[in-house]
Amino acid sequence: MPTPKIGVFVCHCGLNIERTVDTGAVAEALSEHPGVTYVSDYDYMCSDPGQRKVIDAITEHRLTGVVVAACSPAMHEPTFRRAAEEAGLNAYLVEMANIREHCSWVHHDRKEATAKAIRITKTLVEKVKGNHPLDPVQIDHVDKCLVIGGGITGIQAALDVAESGFQVILVEKEPSIGGHMAQLSETFPTLDCSSCILTPKMVEASRHPNIELLTYSEVLDVSGYVGNYTVRIRKNPTYVDPDKCNLCGECEKVCPESTASEFERGLTERKAIYIPFQQAIPSSYTLDESTCLGLRPLRCSECAKVCEPGAIDFDMQPEIIEEEVAAIIVATGFELYPIFNLGEYGAGDVPDVIDGLQFERLLSASGPTGGEVRRPSDGRIAKRVVFVQCAGSRDPENHNPYCSKICCMYTAKHALLYRHAVPDGEAIVFYIDIRAGGKGYEEFVQRATEEERIEYLRGKVARITRDGDHVVVWGVDTLSGKRVELEADLVVLAMSMDPHPSTAGLTKALKISCGGEGFLKEAHPKLRPVESLTAGVFVAGAGQGPKDIPESVAQGSGAAAKAIGLLAKEKLIHSPEVVSIDEDICGGCGVCVGMCPYTALSLNGAGVAECNEVLCEGCGTCVSACPTGAAQLMNMTDTQIREMIKVALVDV
Amino acid sequence: MSDRTGPFEPKIVAFLCRWCSYAGADLAGVSRMEYPPNVVPMRVNCSGRVDVEMVLAAIEKGADGVLIGGCHPGDCHYVSGNYKTRRRVALIKRALSEIGIDPRRVHLEWISASEGHKFQQTITQFTQRIRDLGPSPVPAAAGAKVGGNG
C-alpha cells in the first residue's frame, strides 16, 4: 500500500465544538500522528468555503484519505464524501470523527474534552489508513410502491405516487379505506365537512389505474432490500364478491347476529354482514366471520338466501399475495388511548362518559343520532356537556407523557359544534393550557371562547363518577383556586393518541424502529422526518407521532416524494462496505453461512464461502464468527479495528 | 489529562452499533446530556460485529473497561446480530474470569436511538464501576505487550 497522506480537518462548528474542545490543539496533536500530512481547522467546515478547503487540500497535497473532525457522520458524512469526490478522491476514503455529539456537547472540562477529541480523531485516522477506494454497487429495481394504511395519509401518498406514473399497492386492514378521518363530523379550523373532503379522495384512489387497492388485508412479512422488497400480504375473505354486491342491504336486514359497530365506536351495533359506512370503499358488504353464527359448518346462510345478485360466497378463502416493490410507505396511523386505562374517569363503565371520536359520531349527520347530541344512556339531548382535555396525555406518572397535539383544537371544535347543535346547552372545557399552534388555530379557539359562550376552566379533572342520572365531575379551577364539582349530562374525554396497535408487529417485519412511545421512528427528527433508517422504507402520518389532518397529508405527500425519487432512478446504489471473503484462507466451514440474516453467504462449488454483495447489508456478524479471518468487512477489517483500539487508549 | 498521577481515571473503549447505540449517543449529544469523558466511542455497523478478539485486544492494549452497545432484543437493524453479541459477551466474560480479570470490566447494554438518557446513564454508571474496580490488572502502559507467560 502506498504511504498514506491523510488530511485532518477540524471544525469549530462556530462555538459548538470550540467552546469545549481546543480545536487548535486537536489539529496540532494530529499533525504529529503518523500518516497525517496535512491539518487544518476552520469555523464551519461544512460551509462552502470550508468544503473548498477540503477540496483544495486534497488536490494540492495529494491526500490519500480525509478525516473531518466535526459532527456525527449521520449529519455530514455525505457532504464531505461528495466534496472529496469533486476533488477526485474516492468517497470511501473520507471519515467523520464525531467530536461534537460525542464530545463537545456532553463534556464541560476543556482539557478532558480536548484529549478525548484527539483520541476520537486518531481512531478515525487509523481507520482511513486501512480504507480502500470502493465503488457503490448498482442494482436494478422494480417500479412499484407499497403503501401500508388507507387513512388520509396513505391515500394521499398513494395518489401522489400513482400520479407520477408508478404502480401503487395500497393495503388497508379494515374493510374500507378512509381511516379515522371518515369518522369525523367536521374539521377544524375551517369546519369543512370531513366526509365531503375525504370521500372524493377515496373514490379517486379506488379508480386510479395505477393503484391496486387491497382492503381487509394485512402485510405478513417483508424480505429483500431497497428497490427489491418482496412483500407477502394476506387478503382476508369478505365472503362477498364486491363486483356483484349492489348494496341493496337485504342481507343486513335478515342477519340474526350483531356486534358493536367499530365505525360508530360502539354507540350502535352492526350486523355480522355489514358495510362500515355508506360511502365505504370498496362499496361492498363484508361478512365478519367472528360475529357470524358459523361458516364451517355453515349454520345460517340467511344472507345468501336473500342476496339477489348472488354475491355471497361462503367458500371464499384467504388469499396470500406476493408482490415485489421498490419502496414502502408506512402510514399506519393512530388509535385512541384505551379508556379502560383511565380508572379515575370511570374506565369506560359510565355510559355517558365518551371519547372524542364517539362525540364526532354523535355530531355527524350520518351518525347514530343523525347529528343530535343525545346521551348514550337514555337518548336524551345533553344539556350540559363537560369536555376534559389531556385525558391520558401529559401524565408521565400514570399515562402517556406526551402531548397529543390535536386535542385542544378538536375540543374547541366539539364545544363549538355542540353549542350550534344545542343552542341552549352549556359547554364547559377543562384544560391544562391551550396549544393552538397552526394557521388559523388560535383565532378558532378565540372564537370558541369569546363568541360561542363556551366556559373554559383551567385545571385538571381528578375524578368522574356516575350519580344516578348524572355524571359528576370533580376538578379544580386553578385560576380561582377553588374546587369544582359539576353535574353533567355528558362528558367528552379528549383522549390521548396512541400509535395504532398494529405498528409494533409491522415494524418488526420491516426492520424499522419505534421510539419509546411506540411511534414510528424517523431517520432524523428535523431533516429526515419521513424516512426510516431502513433504505426504501418511509414513514408518514399519525403513526409517526400525533398530528392533525394537514400535517398528515403533508407527510403523506413528503413520503410519496421520497418514494418517487427512488422509483424514478434508473439504478439504485448499494453500499459497497460489504463482506469480502479471502478464498485463500477460507476453510469452507460454513459458519458464516448460518450467521447471515440475509442469506448473502453461501459455499460455492470450490467449497469456500462466497458473498452476494447485493444482499449483504454489511453487519459483519459473519466476520466475528469466522474462525480463520477469511471473512472481512470492507473498510472495517479486524486489522483496522485493532489499530483504532490502540490509538484510542494512548495517553495524549 | 489522563496521566495517572491524579486520582484513577479509567480508559474505556465503547463499540457502539451504528443504528441504535451510536444514534442514542448522538441524541445524548444533541440533548446536551453530560457524562464523564473516559469513554472513546467506536462505531461498528452492528453489535454483532464485536468479536472476542476485539474485546481482548482492547484489554491487552490498556483498556480498563469495554462497553458494547447494541439495539434492544427484537430491534436489531440486522435482524439478529444483538442476540449473537449477547452470547459472545457471555463467553468473553467467562474467558476473562478464567484469566483473572473481573468480568464486570466488560458490559453489554441495549440502547436505542431514542434513549439518549439511557446512554448518559450507562456511560456514567459504567465509568463509576470501573473507577471502583481500579486499574486493569493487565500490565500494560498503552500499546505494551502482555508479558510472555503473564
Interface residues (C-beta under 8 A of the other chain):
Chain A: S72 P73 A74 N98 R100 E101 H102 C103 W105 V106 H107 H108 D109 K111 E112 A113 A115 K116 R119 I120 T123 K508 K511 S513 G515 G516 K521 L533 T534 E577 M595 P597 Y598 E617 G618 C619 G620 T621 V623 S624 A625 L633 M636 D638 I641 R642 M644 I645 K646 A648 L649 V650 D651 V652
Chain B: M1 S2 D3 K11 V13 W19 C20 A23 A25 D26 A28 G29 V30 R32 M33 E34 Y35 P37 V40 P41 M42 R43 V44 N45 C46 G48 R49 V50 D51 V52 E53 M54 A57 A58 K61 G62 A63 C71 G74 D75 H77 Y78 V79 S80 G81 K84 R88 S112 A113 S114 E115 Q120 A142 G143
